[in-house]
Amino acid sequence: MSWIHRVRNAISSIAKRETPDNLWHKCKACNQMVFCKEWEENLFVCPKCDHHDRIGADKRIPMLFDPGSAEILPSPRAPEDPLKFKDTKKYVDRIKAARNATGEHDALINVRGTIAKHRAVVGIQDFAFMGGSMGVGVGEAFVSGVEAAIADACPYIIFTAAGGARMQEGILSLMQMPKATVAIARLRRAGLPYIVVLTDPTTGGVTASYAMLGDVQLAEPGALIGFAGQRVIENTIREKLPDGFQRAEYLLDHGMLDMVVERKDLRQRLGLLIDYLTPQREAA
């Protein structure tokens, strides 16, 4: 090998080692290339088209809670494979893979802390964990979060992100809908607010239960929100649906949401809502 080839190979090797693999992010909405650093500093929102990317609890917590105030609550234990389900893979193997990929026990975790100096318990669903699907574990976590909010005499806020009920748990997953509804009723009897923030996507059984029962309904811009998919609806009613159907802005215009709030404004807006809805408790 000539010295020219040796130098060329050495330079190529150095370039490969020193060039990060994640320098650029391609926006899923506008297909523009954005520096990852700029995208992350903009709270994982595209600076060119304002597309709000899906994020998990690990990214949501620091941008939502006051610094140093967040405490992740223990996840309640629930039967992990009550039906001994298997399709192309065993259900237990899917759960293990989701836990390894996300570092979370299930699709919903609860966090206690302060938002703009107001106490709150917040539930955060992660779509990366089996599509944020609602199974027994998610139902138990939701009830646990409500109970923590009642014990702390503070609001319960839920960030939804789900494809619906978890099919591998059959009817048991559907039973989490009334369970969550009863928990919300208990929260209201305690005189505490229940605030929902719908993120992309929120669909299926989650939309049909706790995602649409908030005292105040917020959503991130562009979030997909609905029960059945658009194609299923079109095939059922034999009509073309309007542009933007099932997006947050469309639902706001048709009275199903109270406000659409950009990610950068969520902490301040939630703090303001808590202040309005629990003034006597906060003053005490």
NUMIBA-816599 format. One line per 8 residues: number of its first residue (from 1); their letters; for each residue x, y, z of N, C-alpha, C. Coordinates in Angstrom, 1 decimal. Example, Ala and Ser with C-alpha at 12.3 -4.5 7.8 and 13.67 -1.06 7.14 Angstrom:
2
1	as	13.2:-5.7:7.8:12.3:-4.5:7.8:13.2:-3.3:7.8 | 12.8:-2.2:7.1:13.7:-1.1:7.1:12.9:0.0:7.9;
***
This chain:
284
1	mswihrvr	0.9:-1.2:0.0:0.0:0.0:0.0:0.9:1.2:0.0 | 0.6:2.2:-0.9:1.4:3.4:-1.0:1.1:4.3:0.2 | 2.0:5.3:0.4:1.9:6.2:1.5:0.6:7.1:1.3 | 0.2:7.3:0.1:-1.0:8.2:-0.2:-2.2:7.4:0.3 | -2.3:6.1:0.1:-3.4:5.4:0.5:-3.4:5.3:2.0 | -2.2:5.1:2.6:-2.2:5.1:4.1:-2.6:6.4:4.7 | -2.2:7.5:4.2:-2.7:8.8:4.7:-4.2:9.0:4.5 | -4.7:8.6:3.4:-6.1:8.7:3.1:-6.9:7.9:4.0;
9	naissiak	-6.5:6.7:4.3:-7.2:5.8:5.3:-7.2:6.3:6.7 | -6.0:6.9:7.1:-5.9:7.5:8.4:-6.8:8.7:8.6 | -6.9:9.5:7.6:-7.8:10.7:7.6:-9.3:10.3:7.7 | -9.6:9.3:6.9:-11.0:8.7:6.9:-11.3:8.2:8.2 | -10.4:7.4:8.8:-10.6:6.8:10.2:-10.9:7.9:11.2 | -10.1:9.0:11.2:-10.2:10.1:12.2:-11.6:10.8:12.0 | -11.9:11.0:10.7:-13.2:11.7:10.4:-14.4:10.9:10.9 | -14.3:9.6:10.8:-15.4:8.7:11.2:-15.5:8.8:12.7;
17	retpdnlw	-14.4:8.8:13.4:-14.4:8.8:14.9:-14.9:10.1:15.4 | -14.6:11.2:14.8:-14.9:12.5:15.3:-16.2:13.1:14.8 | -16.8:12.6:13.8:-18.1:13.1:13.3:-19.2:12.4:14.0 | -20.0:13.1:14.8:-21.2:12.5:15.5:-22.2:11.9:14.5 | -22.9:10.8:14.9:-23.9:10.2:14.0:-25.2:11.0:14.1 | -25.4:11.8:15.2:-26.7:12.4:15.4:-26.6:14.0:15.3 | -25.8:14.4:14.3:-25.6:15.8:14.1:-26.9:16.5:13.5 | -27.6:15.8:12.7:-28.8:16.4:12.1:-30.1:15.6:12.4;
25	hkckacnq	-31.2:16.4:12.4:-32.5:15.8:12.7:-33.4:16.1:11.5 | -34.0:15.1:10.9:-34.9:15.4:9.8:-36.4:15.5:10.3 | -37.0:16.7:10.1:-38.3:16.9:10.6:-39.3:16.0:9.9 | -40.2:15.3:10.6:-41.1:14.4:10.0:-42.3:15.1:9.3 | -42.5:16.4:9.6:-43.5:17.1:9.0:-43.1:17.9:7.7 | -42.0:18.6:7.8:-41.6:19.4:6.6:-40.4:18.9:5.9 | -39.8:17.8:6.5:-38.6:17.1:5.9:-37.4:17.9:5.8 | -37.4:19.1:6.5:-36.2:19.9:6.6:-35.1:19.3:7.5;
33	mvfckewe	-33.9:19.5:7.2:-32.8:19.1:8.1:-32.5:20.2:9.1 | -32.5:19.8:10.4:-32.3:20.8:11.5:-31.1:20.3:12.3 | -30.2:21.1:12.8:-29.2:20.7:13.7:-29.8:20.1:15.0 | -29.4:19.0:15.4:-30.0:18.3:16.6:-29.9:19.2:17.8 | -28.8:19.9:17.9:-28.6:20.8:19.1:-29.7:21.9:19.1 | -30.0:22.5:17.9:-31.0:23.5:17.8:-32.4:22.9:18.1 | -32.6:21.7:17.5:-33.9:21.0:17.7:-34.2:20.7:19.2 | -33.1:20.2:19.9:-33.3:19.9:21.3:-33.4:21.1:22.2;
41	enlfvcpk	-32.7:22.2:21.8:-32.8:23.5:22.6:-34.2:24.1:22.4 | -34.9:23.7:21.3:-36.2:24.2:21.0:-37.3:23.3:21.5 | -36.9:22.4:22.5:-37.8:21.5:23.2:-38.4:20.4:22.2 | -37.5:20.0:21.3:-37.9:19.0:20.3:-39.1:19.4:19.4 | -39.0:20.7:19.1:-40.0:21.3:18.2:-39.3:21.8:17.0 | -39.7:21.5:15.8:-39.0:22.0:14.6:-39.0:23.5:14.5 | -37.9:24.2:14.5:-37.9:25.6:14.4:-38.4:26.2:13.0 | -38.5:25.3:12.1:-38.9:25.8:10.7:-40.4:25.7:10.5;
49	cdhhdrig	-41.1:24.6:11.0:-42.5:24.4:10.8:-43.3:24.3:12.1 | -42.7:24.3:13.2:-43.3:24.2:14.5:-43.9:22.8:14.8 | -43.4:21.8:14.1:-43.9:20.5:14.4:-43.4:20.0:15.8 | -44.4:19.6:16.6:-44.0:19.1:18.0:-43.8:17.6:17.9 | -42.5:17.2:18.1:-42.2:15.8:18.0:-42.7:15.0:19.3 | -42.9:13.7:19.1:-43.2:12.9:20.3:-42.0:12.8:21.2 | -42.3:13.0:22.5:-41.2:12.8:23.5:-41.7:12.0:24.7 | -40.8:11.4:25.4:-41.1:10.6:26.6:-41.0:11.3:27.9;
57	adkripml	-41.2:10.6:29.0:-41.1:11.3:30.3:-39.7:11.8:30.6 | -38.7:11.2:30.1:-37.3:11.7:30.5:-37.1:13.1:29.9 | -37.7:13.4:28.8:-37.5:14.8:28.2:-38.6:15.7:28.7 | -39.8:15.2:29.0:-40.9:16.0:29.4:-40.7:16.6:30.8 | -40.1:15.8:31.7:-40.0:16.2:33.1:-39.2:17.5:33.3 | -38.0:17.6:32.8:-37.2:18.8:33.0:-37.8:20.1:32.4 | -38.6:19.9:31.3:-39.2:21.1:30.7:-40.5:21.5:31.4 | -41.0:20.6:32.2:-42.3:20.9:32.8:-42.2:21.3:34.3;
65	fdpgsaei	-41.4:20.7:35.1:-41.3:20.9:36.5:-40.2:22.0:36.8 | -40.4:22.6:38.0:-39.4:23.6:38.5:-38.1:22.8:38.8 | -37.0:23.4:38.5:-35.7:22.7:38.7:-35.6:22.1:40.1 | -35.2:20.8:40.2:-35.0:20.1:41.4:-36.2:19.7:42.2 | -37.4:19.9:41.6:-38.6:19.6:42.4:-39.2:18.2:42.0 | -38.8:17.6:40.9:-39.5:16.4:40.4:-39.1:15.2:41.2 | -40.1:14.4:41.5:-39.8:13.1:42.2:-40.7:12.0:41.5 | -40.0:11.1:40.9:-40.8:10.0:40.2:-41.4:9.0:41.2;
73	lpsprape	-42.7:8.8:41.1:-43.3:7.9:42.1:-43.2:6.5:41.7 | -43.1:5.6:42.7:-43.0:4.1:42.3:-44.2:3.6:41.5 | -43.8:2.8:40.5:-44.9:2.2:39.7:-45.6:1.1:40.4 | -46.9:1.1:40.5:-47.6:0.0:41.1:-47.4:-1.3:40.3 | -47.4:-2.4:41.0:-47.3:-3.8:40.4:-48.6:-4.3:39.9 | -48.6:-4.9:38.8:-49.8:-5.4:38.2:-49.5:-6.7:37.4 | -50.5:-7.6:37.2:-50.2:-8.8:36.5:-49.7:-8.5:35.1 | -48.6:-9.1:34.7:-47.9:-8.7:33.5:-48.4:-9.5:32.2;
81	dplkfkdt	-48.9:-10.6:32.4:-49.4:-11.4:31.2:-50.6:-12.2:31.7 | -51.7:-11.5:32.1:-52.8:-12.3:32.7:-53.5:-13.3:31.7 | -53.4:-13.1:30.4:-54.0:-14.0:29.5:-53.0:-15.0:28.8 | -51.7:-14.9:29.2:-50.7:-15.8:28.6:-50.8:-15.6:27.1 | -50.7:-14.4:26.6:-51.0:-14.0:25.2:-49.7:-14.2:24.4 | -50.0:-14.7:23.2:-48.9:-14.8:22.2:-49.4:-14.6:20.8 | -48.8:-13.8:20.0:-49.1:-13.7:18.6:-47.8:-14.1:17.8 | -47.2:-13.2:17.1:-45.9:-13.5:16.5:-44.8:-13.6:17.6;
89	kkyvdrik	-45.0:-12.9:18.7:-44.1:-13.0:19.8:-44.9:-13.2:21.1 | -44.2:-13.7:22.1:-44.9:-13.7:23.5:-45.0:-12.3:24.0 | -46.2:-12.1:24.7:-46.4:-10.7:25.3:-45.4:-10.4:26.3 | -44.9:-11.3:27.1:-43.9:-11.0:28.1:-42.6:-10.5:27.4 | -42.3:-11.1:26.2:-41.1:-10.7:25.5:-41.3:-9.2:24.9 | -42.5:-8.9:24.5:-42.7:-7.5:24.1:-42.6:-6.5:25.2 | -43.0:-6.9:26.4:-42.9:-6.0:27.5:-41.4:-5.8:27.9 | -40.7:-6.9:27.9:-39.2:-6.8:28.2:-38.5:-5.9:27.2;
97	aarnatge	-38.9:-6.0:25.9:-38.2:-5.2:24.8:-38.6:-3.7:25.0 | -39.8:-3.5:25.4:-40.3:-2.1:25.6:-39.6:-1.5:26.8 | -39.4:-2.3:27.9:-38.7:-1.8:29.1:-37.2:-1.5:28.8 | -36.6:-2.4:28.0:-35.2:-2.2:27.6:-35.0:-0.9:26.8 | -36.0:-0.7:25.9:-35.9:0.5:25.0:-36.2:1.8:25.6 | -37.1:1.8:26.6:-37.5:3.1:27.2:-36.9:3.3:28.6 | -36.6:2.2:29.3:-36.1:2.4:30.7:-37.3:2.6:31.7 | -38.5:2.4:31.2:-39.7:2.6:32.1:-40.3:1.2:32.3;
105	hdalinvr	-41.1:1.2:33.5:-41.7:-0.1:33.8:-43.0:-0.3:33.0 | -43.7:0.7:32.6:-44.9:0.6:31.8:-45.1:1.9:31.0 | -46.2:2.1:30.3:-46.4:3.2:29.4:-46.8:4.5:30.2 | -47.1:4.4:31.5:-47.5:5.6:32.3:-46.7:5.6:33.6 | -46.1:6.8:33.8:-45.4:7.0:35.1:-46.0:8.3:35.7 | -45.8:8.4:37.0:-46.3:9.5:37.8:-45.2:10.3:38.4 | -45.3:11.6:38.4:-44.2:12.4:39.0:-44.8:13.5:39.9 | -44.2:13.6:41.1:-44.7:14.7:42.0:-43.7:15.8:42.0;
113	gtiakhra	-44.1:17.0:42.0:-43.2:18.2:42.0:-44.0:19.5:42.0 | -43.3:20.5:41.6:-44.0:21.9:41.5:-43.9:22.4:40.1 | -44.9:23.0:39.6:-45.0:23.6:38.3:-45.3:25.1:38.6 | -44.3:26.0:38.2:-44.4:27.4:38.5:-44.8:27.6:40.0 | -44.1:26.8:40.8:-44.2:26.9:42.3:-45.5:26.4:42.8 | -46.3:25.7:42.0:-47.6:25.1:42.5:-47.4:23.6:42.5 | -47.8:23.0:43.6:-47.7:21.5:43.7:-48.6:20.8:42.8 | -48.2:19.7:42.2:-49.0:18.9:41.3:-48.4:17.5:41.2;
121	vvgiqdfa	-49.3:16.6:40.9:-48.9:15.2:40.5:-49.2:15.1:39.1 | -48.2:14.6:38.3:-48.4:14.6:36.8:-48.2:13.1:36.3 | -49.1:12.6:35.5:-48.9:11.4:34.9:-48.5:11.6:33.4 | -47.5:10.8:33.0:-47.0:11.0:31.6:-47.0:9.7:30.9 | -47.7:9.6:29.8:-47.7:8.4:28.9:-46.6:8.6:27.9 | -46.0:7.4:27.6:-44.9:7.4:26.6:-45.3:6.5:25.4 | -45.5:7.1:24.3:-45.9:6.4:23.1:-44.9:5.3:22.7 | -43.6:5.6:23.1:-42.5:4.6:22.7:-42.7:3.3:23.4;
129	fmggsmgv	-43.5:3.2:24.5:-43.7:2.0:25.2:-45.0:1.3:24.7 | -44.8:0.4:23.7:-45.9:-0.3:23.1:-47.0:0.6:22.7 | -46.7:1.7:22.1:-47.7:2.7:21.6:-48.5:3.4:22.7 | -47.9:3.4:23.9:-48.6:4.1:25.0:-49.8:3.3:25.4 | -50.0:2.1:25.0:-51.2:1.4:25.1:-51.6:1.2:26.6 | -53.0:1.2:26.8:-53.5:1.1:28.1:-53.8:-0.3:28.5 | -53.0:-0.8:29.4:-53.3:-2.1:30.0:-53.5:-2.0:31.5 | -53.5:-3.2:32.2:-53.7:-3.2:33.6:-52.7:-2.3:34.3;
137	gvgeafvs	-51.5:-2.4:33.9:-50.4:-1.6:34.5:-50.6:-0.1:34.4 | -51.1:0.4:33.2:-51.4:1.8:33.0:-52.6:2.2:33.9 | -53.6:1.3:34.0:-54.8:1.6:34.8:-54.4:1.8:36.3 | -53.6:0.8:36.7:-53.1:0.9:38.1:-52.3:2.2:38.4 | -51.4:2.5:37.4:-50.6:3.7:37.5:-51.5:5.0:37.6 | -52.5:5.0:36.8:-53.4:6.2:36.7:-54.1:6.3:38.1 | -54.6:5.2:38.6:-55.3:5.3:39.9:-54.3:5.7:41.0 | -53.1:5.2:40.9:-52.1:5.5:41.9:-51.7:7.0:41.9;
145	gveaaiad	-51.7:7.6:40.7:-51.4:9.0:40.5:-52.5:9.8:41.1 | -53.8:9.4:40.9:-54.9:10.2:41.5:-54.8:10.1:43.0 | -54.6:8.9:43.5:-54.5:8.8:45.0:-53.4:9.6:45.6 | -52.2:9.7:44.9:-51.1:10.6:45.3:-51.6:12.1:45.3 | -52.3:12.5:44.3:-52.8:13.9:44.2:-53.8:14.2:45.4 | -54.7:13.2:45.7:-55.6:13.4:46.8:-54.8:13.5:48.1 | -53.8:12.6:48.3:-53.0:12.7:49.5:-52.3:14.0:49.7 | -51.8:14.6:48.5:-51.1:15.8:48.6:-52.0:17.0:48.5;
153	acpyiift	-53.3:16.8:48.3:-54.3:17.9:48.1:-53.9:18.8:47.0 | -53.6:18.2:45.8:-53.1:19.0:44.7:-53.8:18.5:43.4 | -53.7:19.2:42.3:-54.3:18.7:41.0:-53.5:17.5:40.5 | -54.3:16.7:39.7:-53.7:15.6:38.9:-53.7:16.0:37.5 | -52.6:16.0:36.8:-52.4:16.4:35.4:-51.9:15.2:34.7 | -52.6:14.9:33.5:-52.2:13.7:32.7:-51.8:14.2:31.3 | -50.6:13.7:30.9:-50.2:13.9:29.5:-50.4:12.6:28.8 | -51.4:12.6:27.9:-51.8:11.4:27.2:-51.0:11.3:25.9;
161	aaggarmq	-50.7:10.0:25.6:-50.1:9.7:24.3:-50.3:8.2:24.1 | -51.3:7.8:23.3:-51.6:6.3:23.3:-52.3:6.0:22.0 | -52.1:4.7:21.6:-52.8:4.2:20.5:-54.1:3.5:20.9 | -54.4:3.5:22.2:-55.7:2.9:22.7:-55.4:1.8:23.7 | -56.3:0.9:23.8:-56.2:-0.2:24.8:-55.2:-1.3:24.3 | -54.6:-2.0:25.2:-53.6:-3.0:24.9:-54.2:-4.3:24.5 | -54.2:-4.7:23.3:-54.9:-5.8:22.8:-54.5:-7.1:23.4 | -53.2:-7.2:23.9:-52.7:-8.4:24.5:-53.3:-8.7:25.8;
169	egilslmq	-54.1:-7.8:26.4:-54.8:-8.0:27.7:-56.3:-8.0:27.5 | -56.8:-8.0:26.3:-58.2:-8.2:26.0:-59.1:-7.4:26.8 | -60.2:-8.0:27.4:-61.2:-7.3:28.1:-60.6:-6.6:29.4 | -59.5:-7.1:29.9:-58.9:-6.5:31.1:-58.4:-5.1:30.8 | -57.9:-4.9:29.6:-57.5:-3.6:29.2:-58.7:-2.6:29.1 | -59.8:-3.1:28.6:-61.0:-2.2:28.5:-61.5:-1.9:29.8 | -61.4:-2.7:30.8:-61.9:-2.5:32.2:-61.1:-1.3:32.8 | -60.0:-0.9:32.3:-59.3:0.3:32.8:-60.0:1.6:32.5;
177	mpkatvai	-60.9:1.6:31.5:-61.7:2.8:31.2:-62.6:3.1:32.4 | -63.5:2.2:32.9:-64.3:2.6:34.0:-63.5:2.8:35.3 | -62.4:2.1:35.4:-61.6:2.2:36.6:-61.0:3.6:36.7 | -60.5:4.2:35.6:-60.0:5.5:35.5:-61.1:6.5:35.8 | -62.3:6.3:35.2:-63.4:7.2:35.4:-63.8:7.3:36.9 | -63.8:6.2:37.6:-64.1:6.2:39.0:-63.1:7.0:39.8 | -61.8:6.8:39.4:-60.7:7.5:40.1:-60.9:9.0:39.9 | -61.2:9.5:38.7:-61.5:10.9:38.5:-62.6:11.4:39.3;
185	arlrragl	-63.7:10.6:39.5:-64.8:11.0:40.3:-64.3:11.2:41.7 | -63.5:10.3:42.2:-62.9:10.5:43.6:-62.1:11.8:43.7 | -61.4:12.1:42.7:-60.6:13.3:42.7:-61.5:14.6:42.8 | -62.6:14.5:42.0:-63.5:15.6:42.0:-64.3:15.8:43.4 | -64.6:14.6:44.0:-65.2:14.7:45.3:-64.3:15.3:46.3 | -63.0:15.2:46.1:-62.0:15.8:47.0:-61.8:17.3:46.7 | -62.5:17.8:45.7:-62.4:19.2:45.3:-61.2:19.6:44.6 | -60.5:18.6:43.9:-59.2:18.8:43.2:-59.4:18.8:41.7;
193	pyivvltd	-58.6:19.7:41.0:-58.8:19.7:39.6:-58.1:18.5:38.9 | -58.7:18.2:37.7:-58.1:17.2:36.8:-57.9:17.8:35.5 | -56.6:17.9:35.1:-56.2:18.7:33.9:-55.6:17.7:32.9 | -56.1:17.7:31.7:-55.6:16.8:30.6:-54.8:17.6:29.6 | -53.6:17.1:29.2:-52.9:17.7:28.1:-52.7:16.5:27.1 | -53.4:16.7:25.9:-53.4:15.7:24.9:-52.2:15.9:24.0 | -51.4:14.9:23.8:-50.2:15.0:22.9:-50.4:14.0:21.8 | -49.5:14.1:20.8:-49.6:13.3:19.6:-49.0:11.9:19.8;
201	pttggvta	-49.8:10.8:19.5:-51.2:10.8:19.2:-52.0:10.3:20.5 | -53.3:10.7:20.6:-54.1:10.2:21.6:-55.4:9.6:21.0 | -55.5:8.3:21.0:-56.6:7.7:20.2:-57.2:6.5:21.0 | -58.2:5.9:20.4:-58.8:4.6:21.0:-59.4:4.8:22.3 | -59.2:3.7:23.2:-59.8:3.7:24.5:-59.4:4.7:25.4 | -58.2:5.2:25.2:-57.7:6.3:26.1:-58.5:7.6:25.8 | -58.8:7.9:24.5:-59.6:9.0:24.2:-61.0:8.8:24.7 | -61.5:7.6:24.7:-62.9:7.3:25.1:-63.0:7.3:26.6;
209	syamlgdv	-62.0:7.5:27.4:-62.1:7.5:28.8:-61.4:8.7:29.4 | -60.3:8.5:30.1:-59.7:9.6:30.9:-59.2:10.8:30.1 | -58.9:10.6:28.8:-58.3:11.7:28.0:-59.3:12.8:27.7 | -60.6:12.5:27.9:-61.7:13.5:27.5:-62.5:13.9:28.7 | -62.0:13.6:29.9:-62.8:13.9:31.1:-62.2:15.0:32.0 | -61.3:15.8:31.4:-60.6:16.8:32.2:-61.5:18.0:32.5 | -61.2:18.7:33.7:-61.9:19.9:34.0:-61.5:21.0:33.0 | -60.2:20.9:32.5:-59.7:21.7:31.5:-58.9:20.8:30.5;
217	qlaepgal	-59.2:21.0:29.2:-58.6:20.2:28.1:-57.6:21.0:27.3 | -56.4:20.6:27.4:-55.3:21.3:26.6:-54.8:20.3:25.6 | -54.1:20.8:24.6:-53.4:19.9:23.6:-52.2:20.6:23.1 | -51.2:19.9:22.7:-50.1:20.4:21.9:-50.5:20.6:20.5 | -49.8:21.6:19.8:-50.2:21.9:18.4:-50.0:20.7:17.5 | -51.0:20.5:16.6:-50.9:19.4:15.7:-51.1:18.0:16.2 | -51.5:17.8:17.5:-51.6:16.5:18.0:-52.8:15.8:17.3 | -52.6:14.5:17.0:-53.7:13.7:16.5:-54.5:13.2:17.6;
225	igfagqrv	-55.8:13.5:17.6:-56.7:13.1:18.7:-58.0:12.6:18.1 | -58.4:11.4:18.5:-59.6:10.8:18.0:-59.8:9.4:18.6 | -60.9:8.8:18.2:-61.2:7.4:18.6:-60.8:6.4:17.5 | -61.6:6.4:16.5:-61.3:5.5:15.3:-60.4:6.3:14.3 | -59.7:5.6:13.5:-58.8:6.2:12.5:-59.6:6.9:11.4 | -59.0:7.9:10.8:-59.7:8.6:9.7:-60.2:7.8:8.6 | -59.4:6.8:8.2:-59.7:5.9:7.1:-60.9:5.1:7.4 | -61.0:4.6:8.7:-62.1:3.8:9.2:-63.4:4.6:9.1;
233	ientirek	-63.3:5.8:9.6:-64.5:6.7:9.6:-65.0:7.0:8.2 | -64.0:7.3:7.3:-64.4:7.6:5.9:-65.1:6.4:5.2 | -64.6:5.2:5.5:-65.2:4.0:4.9:-66.5:3.7:5.5 | -66.7:4.1:6.8:-68.0:3.9:7.4:-69.1:4.8:6.9 | -68.8:6.1:6.9:-69.8:7.1:6.5:-69.8:7.4:5.0 | -68.8:6.8:4.3:-68.8:7.0:2.8:-68.6:8.5:2.4 | -67.9:9.2:3.2:-67.7:10.6:2.9:-66.2:11.0:3.1 | -65.7:12.0:2.4:-64.4:12.5:2.6:-64.4:13.5:3.8;
241	lpdgfqra	-63.5:13.2:4.7:-63.4:14.1:5.9:-62.7:15.4:5.6 | -62.9:16.5:6.3:-62.3:17.7:6.1:-60.8:17.7:6.4 | -60.0:18.6:5.8:-58.6:18.7:6.1:-58.4:19.0:7.6 | -57.4:18.4:8.2:-57.1:18.7:9.5:-58.0:18.0:10.5 | -58.9:17.1:10.0:-59.8:16.4:10.9:-59.0:15.6:11.9 | -59.4:15.6:13.2:-58.8:14.9:14.3:-57.5:15.6:14.8 | -57.2:16.7:14.3:-56.0:17.4:14.8:-56.4:18.4:15.8 | -55.5:18.8:16.7:-55.8:19.6:17.9:-56.5:20.9:17.5;
249	eylldhgm	-56.1:21.6:16.4:-56.7:22.8:16.0:-58.1:22.7:15.6 | -58.4:21.6:14.9:-59.8:21.3:14.4:-60.7:21.1:15.6 | -60.2:20.3:16.6:-61.0:20.0:17.8:-61.2:21.3:18.6 | -60.2:22.2:18.7:-60.4:23.5:19.4:-61.5:24.3:18.7 | -61.5:24.3:17.4:-62.5:25.1:16.6:-63.9:24.6:16.8 | -64.0:23.2:17.1:-65.3:22.6:17.3:-65.7:22.3:18.7 | -65.0:23.0:19.6:-65.4:23.0:21.0:-65.0:21.8:21.9 | -64.1:20.9:21.4:-63.7:19.8:22.2:-62.5:20.0:23.0;
257	ldmvverk	-61.8:21.1:22.8:-60.7:21.5:23.6:-60.8:22.9:24.1 | -60.2:23.2:25.2:-60.2:24.6:25.7:-59.1:25.4:25.2 | -58.0:24.8:24.9:-56.9:25.6:24.4:-55.8:24.7:23.8 | -55.1:25.2:22.8:-53.9:24.5:22.2:-52.7:25.4:22.7 | -51.7:24.7:23.3:-50.6:25.4:23.9:-49.3:24.9:23.4 | -48.4:25.8:23.0:-47.1:25.3:22.5:-46.3:24.8:23.7 | -45.4:23.9:23.4:-44.6:23.2:24.5:-43.9:24.2:25.3 | -43.3:25.2:24.7:-42.6:26.2:25.5:-43.4:27.0:26.5;
265	dlrqrlgl	-44.7:27.0:26.3:-45.6:27.8:27.2:-46.3:26.9:28.2 | -46.1:25.6:28.2:-46.9:24.7:29.0:-46.7:24.9:30.5 | -45.5:25.1:30.9:-45.2:25.2:32.4:-46.0:26.4:32.9 | -45.8:27.6:32.2:-46.5:28.8:32.7:-48.0:28.7:32.6 | -48.5:28.1:31.6:-50.0:28.0:31.4:-50.6:27.0:32.5 | -49.9:25.9:32.7:-50.4:25.0:33.7:-50.3:25.6:35.1 | -49.2:26.3:35.4:-49.1:27.0:36.7:-50.2:28.0:36.9 | -50.6:28.7:35.8:-51.7:29.7:35.9:-53.0:29.0:36.1;
273	lidyltpq	-53.3:27.8:35.5:-54.5:27.1:35.7:-54.6:26.6:37.1 | -53.5:26.0:37.6:-53.5:25.5:39.0:-53.8:26.7:40.0 | -53.3:27.8:39.7:-53.5:29.0:40.5:-55.0:29.4:40.5 | -55.6:29.4:39.3:-57.0:29.7:39.2:-57.9:28.7:39.9 | -57.6:27.4:39.7:-58.5:26.3:40.1:-58.3:25.9:41.6 | -57.2:26.3:42.2:-57.0:25.9:43.6:-56.4:27.1:44.4 | -57.0:28.3:44.3:-56.5:29.4:45.0:-56.4:29.3:46.5 | -57.5:28.8:47.1:-57.6:28.7:48.6:-56.5:27.7:49.1;
281	reaa	-56.4:26.6:48.4:-55.4:25.6:48.8:-54.0:26.1:48.7 | -53.7:26.8:47.6:-52.3:27.4:47.4:-52.0:28.4:48.5 | -53.0:29.3:48.8:-52.8:30.3:49.8:-52.5:29.7:51.1 | -53.2:28.6:51.4:-53.0:28.0:52.7:-51.7:27.3:52.8;
***
